[in-house]
């Protein structure tokens, strides 16, 4: 079985969904420390030909808390975020098909950060027809005090994985020999750029999957999910 593990990201770039689609089971962390500089509650959309960040505001909380106990801010305005997206993409070719999905995601009632982002991942996967099971990490019976590579190896063994697939950014985090010694093959997925027609002449790459869905037909996205990467 091929397994991948990652943090929950809010409407992440297409490479995240390539990773989900390429494995037999995808583990999403709910019991990992929240990091301010990551992509858990933010991403980028296209506005006036430039990449602009959009985000989910969070309640103030100690830095050591896990993703699974963080909450959206009381003043989070779903309508304001939807208006930001509408302003950016109302004239995109697939706006009418995609916007009901985005409305469903952003109007989700759960104020827990993990619950909100997990719901968004499940919904986007359903739209893209990605059928890989998504398993919440705290439901895997391991020693959850383990860190980094040790935790990944424990999850792989608990789920019976013989291959672990990680995004290319993890090449400095994991050692192939350490995985091989436990009978697990380590591979990395490297996404290939997929230029597509946006509003302007200059293509802005690696934006949120939101941008891809607004400009590309479903069949084109599905082809990129299946073939737009290489293993290294």
Buried (B, 14 or more C-beta within 10 A) or exposed (E): EBBBBBBBBBBBBBBBBBBBBBBBBBBBBBBBEBEEEEBBBBBBBBBEEEBEEBBBEBEEEEEEEBBBBBBBEEEBEBEEBBEBBBEBBEEBEBBEBBBEBBBEBBEBEEBBBBBBBBBBBBBBBEBBEBEBEBBBBBEBEBEBEEEEBEBBBBBBEBBEBEBBBBBBEBEEEBEEEBBEEEEBEBBBBBBEEBEBEBBEEEEBBBBBBBBBBBBBEBEBBBEBBEEBBEEE
